Amino acid sequence: MKKVKKKENVLFIVYLCVFYDIIILLGGIIMKKEIWKDIPSYENIYQISNLGRVKSLERISGGKYYRNRIMKNTLRHDKYKVISLSKNKKQKIFYINSLVFKLFGKGE
């Protein structure tokens, strides 16, 4: 029985700068630099990234301190991710894919 030598896994990392956007080629997987933008009507409260992550910004509201944190999203029955955002004690649910398209999908 012949012994087959295992090939060593070699990762090639190439950094390319294209119009302020850094693309990392990592073992065939393309990862983009995460860019954050304020969510309309929720400026200085919440931000969303081009990768679909939502974060709550550091602030003091109603005497309560809120720290920066990545928020958890919810997977709905229709298989779309949603996030619940609140402002002035009113909650509203947003589809994450719609927010990302609205802010990043127009080739900006």
Secondary structure as the mmCIF struct_conf table of DSSP 4:
data_model
#
loop_
_struct_conf.conf_type_id
_struct_conf.id
_struct_conf.beg_label_comp_id
_struct_conf.beg_label_asym_id
_struct_conf.beg_label_seq_id
_struct_conf.end_label_comp_id
_struct_conf.end_label_asym_id
_struct_conf.end_label_seq_id
HELX_LH_PP_P HELX_LH_PP_P1 LYS A 2 ASN A 9
STRN STRN1 ILE A 13 VAL A 18
TURN_TY1_P TURN_TY1_P1 PHE A 19 TYR A 20
STRN STRN2 ASP A 21 LEU A 26
TURN_TY1_P TURN_TY1_P2 GLY A 27 GLY A 28
STRN STRN3 ILE A 29 LYS A 32
HELX_LH_PP_P HELX_LH_PP_P2 LYS A 33 GLU A 34
STRN STRN4 TRP A 36 ASP A 38
HELX_LH_PP_P HELX_LH_PP_P3 ILE A 39 ILE A 39
TURN_TY1_P TURN_TY1_P3 PRO A 40 SER A 41
TURN_TY1_P TURN_TY1_P4 GLU A 43 ILE A 45
STRN STRN5 TYR A 46 SER A 49
TURN_TY1_P TURN_TY1_P5 ASN A 50 LEU A 51
BEND BEND1 GLY A 52 GLY A 52
STRN STRN6 VAL A 54 SER A 56
HELX_LH_PP_P HELX_LH_PP_P4 LEU A 57 GLU A 58
STRN STRN7 ARG A 59 SER A 61
TURN_TY1_P TURN_TY1_P6 GLY A 62 GLY A 63
STRN STRN8 LYS A 64 TYR A 66
STRN STRN9 ARG A 69 ILE A 70
HELX_LH_PP_P HELX_LH_PP_P5 MET A 71 ASN A 73
STRN STRN10 THR A 74 LEU A 75
TURN_TY1_P TURN_TY1_P7 HIS A 77 ASP A 78
BEND BEND2 LYS A 79 LYS A 79
STRN STRN11 LYS A 81 LYS A 87
TURN_TY1_P TURN_TY1_P8 ASN A 88 LYS A 89
STRN STRN12 LYS A 90 TYR A 95
HELX_RH_AL_P HELX_RH_AL_P1 ILE A 96 PHE A 104
TURN_TY1_P TURN_TY1_P9 GLY A 105 LYS A 106
#
